[in-house]
Amino acid sequence: MLDTDFAPVDPNPRIAFHDYALDLSGFGQALLNGLSGLHKAIPCRFIYDARGSALFDRICELEEYYPTRTEIGILRRCAPDIARRVGPGAQLIELGGASSLKAEILLDALERPGAYVPIDISRDNLRSATRRLHLRRPDLSIHAVCADYAQPFALPPIEGGGRRLGFFPGSTIGNLQPDEAVSFLTDWAARLGPGAAMVVGVDLRKSTAVLERAYDDAQGVTAAFSKNVLVRANSELSADFNLDLFAHRARYDVEHGRIEIHLESLADQTAHVLGRAIALKAGERIHIEDSYKYSLAGFGDLAVAAGFAPEAVWTDPDQLFSVHYLVTPAALRNS
């Protein structure tokens, strides 16, 4: 549905909020399902309430956490080239647009951007970010979409003939298993349609020491971020997790090229969620997320498998991170 109350008081409003009224009550059932099996797991998307999002913003500012500042540096250097490739009037569609910081780098470079479409599951953060961007860019047409970008939904109709440019920064693609990443990109190639392009931020493989420091900082911010899913459970589901009995663990699996993040139980314990007892043994782990790291060639192969054609890639001098410009075959033929 279209939440018209979101639009500013203006005879020609430039922003609209498309609210797909996500039912987040599934948190409780997902928690019970994930903690009832032999291999316990909680989907990482449930970390991101207001507190979780604020903690992630703090992570991005940590000295150990190189991805955000490195990607921003790359984007600032390559944005003019992206703008040249995509052409005037582009419709910038950001997956995970609760913060427009990186998108604004592209918007600054694009020639007469036709529209900005941020898509994010966090309704309050999306509203706040969209209002802030509108104040800075009152002439930009903004269609904010509250939705899970991994689920089916219709993109809002947007006037203008510029190319669609998908934007998926932050190496969020790494949170998907490789086969899931192929399916995800295949789906978005179809959603963006013929003649589209997509910019994807991808973290690169590197030393175990650098990676594990990035995901287990000395200040404990990443640990607080992981534990936030338990904080949410206690607050929203009247659960009784004792946070002091859990430790954040981040380990790099060199063979599979992924950081594996778990919460480890420090003692035999029993917690209660929605009236159900959840028993954990000392040393038992709850899987929170994986973060896959790729080689340049490896991600290129994955993009090809999804139906995209890799056209350009940019990295930093230390080869820590990469930004990929992908196009559909139709866009490649017409460029």
C-alpha positions in Angstrom: 0.0 0.0 0.0 1.0 3.6 -0.4 1.4 5.6 2.8 0.4 9.0 1.6 0.9 10.5 5.1 4.7 10.1 4.5 4.7 12.6 1.7 5.6 16.2 2.6 3.0 18.9 2.6 3.6 20.1 -0.9 1.3 20.5 -4.0 3.9 18.4 -5.9 5.4 16.0 -3.4 8.7 14.5 -4.4 8.7 11.6 -2.0 6.4 8.7 -1.3 6.5 5.7 1.1 5.4 2.4 -0.2 4.6 0.2 2.8 4.2 -3.5 2.2 3.0 -3.8 5.9 5.5 -6.5 6.8 4.4 -8.9 9.4 7.3 -9.1 11.8 5.4 -11.2 14.3 7.2 -14.2 12.7 10.2 -13.4 14.9 8.9 -15.6 17.7 8.2 -18.6 15.5 11.5 -18.2 13.7 13.2 -18.1 17.0 11.5 -21.3 18.3 12.1 -23.1 15.0 15.8 -22.1 15.0 16.4 -23.1 18.6 14.5 -26.4 18.6 16.8 -28.3 16.2 20.0 -30.1 16.7 22.0 -27.3 15.0 20.6 -24.1 16.5 20.4 -21.0 14.4 18.7 -17.6 14.3 18.3 -15.7 11.1 20.5 -12.6 11.2 17.8 -10.3 9.9 16.2 -10.3 13.3 19.2 -8.4 14.8 18.1 -5.3 13.0 15.7 -3.4 15.2 16.5 0.2 16.1 19.1 -0.8 18.6 20.7 -3.3 16.3 20.8 -0.8 13.5 22.5 1.7 15.8 25.0 -0.9 16.9 25.8 -1.7 13.2 26.4 2.0 12.6 29.0 1.9 15.4 30.6 -1.2 13.9 31.1 0.7 10.6 33.1 3.3 12.5 35.5 0.9 14.2 39.1 0.9 13.3 39.1 -2.9 12.9 36.1 -2.9 10.5 37.6 -1.9 7.1 34.7 -2.7 4.7 32.6 0.5 5.1 35.4 3.0 4.8 37.1 1.0 2.1 33.9 0.7 0.0 33.2 4.4 0.4 36.7 5.2 -0.9 36.2 3.0 -3.9 32.8 4.4 -4.7 34.1 8.0 -4.6 36.7 7.1 -7.1 34.6 5.0 -9.4 31.2 6.9 -9.2 32.0 9.1 -12.3 32.7 6.0 -14.4 29.5 4.4 -13.1 27.6 7.5 -14.1 29.1 7.5 -17.6 28.2 3.9 -18.1 24.6 4.1 -16.8 23.8 7.4 -18.6 21.4 10.3 -17.7 18.1 10.0 -15.8 19.1 6.7 -14.0 16.7 5.3 -11.4 18.9 4.2 -8.5 17.3 1.3 -6.6 19.2 0.5 -3.4 18.7 -2.8 -1.6 19.0 -2.1 2.1 18.5 1.7 1.9 17.9 2.6 5.6 21.0 4.8 5.3 21.6 6.7 2.1 25.3 7.6 2.7 26.7 5.4 0.0 23.8 6.0 -2.4 24.5 9.8 -2.2 28.0 9.2 -3.6 26.3 7.8 -6.7 23.5 10.4 -6.7 26.2 13.1 -6.7 27.8 11.6 -9.8 24.7 10.6 -11.8 23.6 13.0 -14.5 20.0 14.2 -13.6 19.1 11.1 -11.6 15.4 10.2 -12.4 14.6 8.7 -9.0 16.0 7.1 -5.9 14.2 3.9 -4.6 15.6 2.8 -1.2 14.3 -0.6 -0.1 14.6 -1.7 3.5 12.8 -3.9 6.1 13.4 -1.3 8.9 10.4 1.0 8.6 11.4 3.6 11.1 15.0 3.9 9.9 13.8 4.1 6.3 11.4 6.9 7.1 14.1 8.9 8.9 16.7 8.4 6.2 14.3 9.3 3.5 13.2 12.5 5.3 16.8 13.5 5.8 17.7 12.9 2.1 14.6 14.9 1.0 15.8 17.9 3.0 19.2 17.7 1.2 17.7 17.0 -2.2 14.3 18.4 -2.4 14.1 18.0 -6.2 14.9 14.3 -6.2 12.0 11.9 -6.7 12.2 9.4 -3.8 10.1 6.2 -3.6 10.9 4.6 -0.3 9.8 0.9 -0.1 9.4 -0.8 3.2 9.9 -4.5 2.2 12.2 -7.5 2.5 14.2 -7.1 -0.7 14.8 -10.9 -0.8 11.0 -11.5 -1.0 8.6 -10.9 -4.0 7.0 -7.5 -4.3 6.3 -5.0 -7.0 8.7 -2.1 -7.6 6.7 1.2 -7.7 6.0 2.6 -11.1 8.4 5.5 -11.8 8.1 8.0 -14.6 11.0 8.6 -16.9 13.1 6.7 -19.3 16.4 6.4 -17.6 18.1 3.0 -16.9 17.5 1.2 -13.7 20.6 0.9 -11.6 20.4 -1.6 -8.8 22.7 -0.9 -5.8 23.7 -3.6 -3.3 26.6 -2.3 -1.2 28.2 -3.4 2.0 29.0 -6.9 0.9 25.6 -8.0 2.1 25.7 -10.5 -0.8 28.2 -12.4 1.4 25.5 -13.2 4.0 24.0 -15.6 1.5 25.2 -19.1 0.7 26.8 -19.0 -2.8 23.8 -20.9 -4.4 21.4 -18.5 -2.6 23.5 -15.6 -3.9 23.0 -16.9 -7.5 19.3 -17.2 -7.0 19.1 -13.8 -5.4 21.0 -12.1 -8.3 19.0 -14.0 -10.8 15.8 -12.7 -9.3 17.0 -9.1 -9.3 18.2 -9.3 -12.9 14.6 -10.1 -13.7 13.2 -7.4 -11.4 15.4 -4.7 -12.8 14.5 -5.8 -16.4 16.2 -5.5 -19.8 18.7 -2.7 -20.2 19.5 -2.5 -16.4 22.7 -2.5 -14.5 23.7 -3.4 -10.9 26.5 -2.2 -8.6 27.4 -4.8 -6.0 29.9 -4.3 -3.1 31.9 -7.5 -2.5 34.4 -8.2 0.3 37.5 -10.0 -0.8 39.4 -12.9 0.6 42.3 -12.0 2.9 44.2 -13.0 6.0 42.5 -14.7 8.9 43.8 -12.1 11.3 42.4 -9.1 9.4 39.0 -10.8 9.0 38.6 -12.1 12.6 39.6 -8.7 14.0 36.9 -7.0 11.8 34.2 -9.3 13.1 35.3 -9.4 16.8 36.5 -6.0 17.8 38.3 -5.1 21.0 35.5 -2.8 22.2 32.9 -5.6 22.0 30.5 -3.7 19.7 30.2 -6.7 17.3 29.5 -8.9 20.3 26.7 -6.6 21.5 25.4 -6.6 17.9 25.2 -10.4 17.7 23.6 -10.6 21.2 20.9 -8.0 20.2 18.8 -10.8 18.8 18.5 -12.1 22.4 17.9 -8.6 23.7 15.0 -8.4 21.2 13.7 -11.8 22.3 13.7 -10.7 26.0 12.0 -7.4 25.2 9.4 -8.5 22.6 8.8 -12.1 23.4 9.2 -12.0 27.2 12.1 -14.5 26.9 14.6 -14.8 29.7 18.0 -15.2 28.0 20.9 -14.3 30.3 23.2 -12.4 28.0 26.2 -12.9 30.4 26.0 -16.6 29.7 26.6 -16.2 25.9 29.9 -15.3 24.1 30.2 -13.9 20.6 32.4 -16.1 18.4 33.7 -15.1 15.0 35.9 -17.6 13.1 37.2 -17.5 9.5 36.8 -20.8 7.6 39.6 -20.6 5.1 38.4 -23.6 3.1 35.0 -22.2 2.4 36.1 -18.5 2.4 33.6 -17.4 5.1 33.4 -15.8 8.5 31.1 -17.9 10.7 29.4 -16.0 13.6 27.9 -17.9 16.6 26.7 -17.2 20.1 28.2 -19.8 22.4 26.6 -20.9 25.6 29.0 -20.5 28.5 27.2 -22.9 30.8 24.4 -25.5 30.8 21.3 -23.4 30.9 17.6 -23.2 30.1 15.9 -20.2 28.6 12.2 -19.7 27.9 10.7 -18.3 24.8 6.9 -17.9 24.5 6.4 -20.5 27.2 8.7 -23.1 25.7 11.9 -24.2 27.4 15.1 -24.0 25.3 18.0 -26.1 26.8 21.6 -25.3 25.9 24.7 -27.2 27.0 28.0 -25.5 27.8 29.9 -24.9 24.6 26.8 -25.3 22.4 26.6 -22.7 19.7 23.7 -20.8 18.0 24.6 -19.8 14.4 23.9 -16.2 13.7 25.3 -15.6 10.2 28.0 -16.4 7.6 29.8 -13.8 5.6 31.4 -15.1 2.4 34.5 -13.5 1.0 35.2 -13.9 -2.8 38.1 -13.6 -5.2 37.4 -11.2 -8.1 37.2 -14.0 -10.5 35.0 -16.1 -8.2 32.4 -13.4 -7.8 32.5 -12.7 -11.6 31.7 -16.4 -12.2 28.8 -16.1 -9.7 27.4 -13.1 -11.5 27.5 -14.8 -14.9 25.7 -17.8 -13.4 22.9 -15.4 -12.3 22.5 -14.0 -15.8 24.6 -10.8 -15.4 27.6 -9.8 -17.5 30.5 -8.3 -15.5 31.5 -5.1 -17.2 33.8 -3.4 -14.7 35.3 -3.9 -11.2 37.1 -1.5 -8.9 39.2 -2.3 -5.8 41.3 -0.4 -3.3 45.1 -0.4 -3.4 45.3 -3.2 -0.7 42.8 -5.4 -2.4 40.5 -5.5 0.6 37.2 -4.8 -1.1 35.7 -4.6 -4.5 32.8 -2.9 -6.3 31.4 -4.7 -9.4 29.4 -3.2 -12.2 27.1 -5.8 -13.7 24.7 -5.5 -16.7 22.1 -7.7 -18.3 23.0 -9.1 -21.8 20.6 -6.6 -23.3 22.3 -3.7 -21.6 25.7 -5.0 -22.7 24.5 -5.1 -26.3 23.1 -1.6 -26.2 26.0 0.1 -24.3 
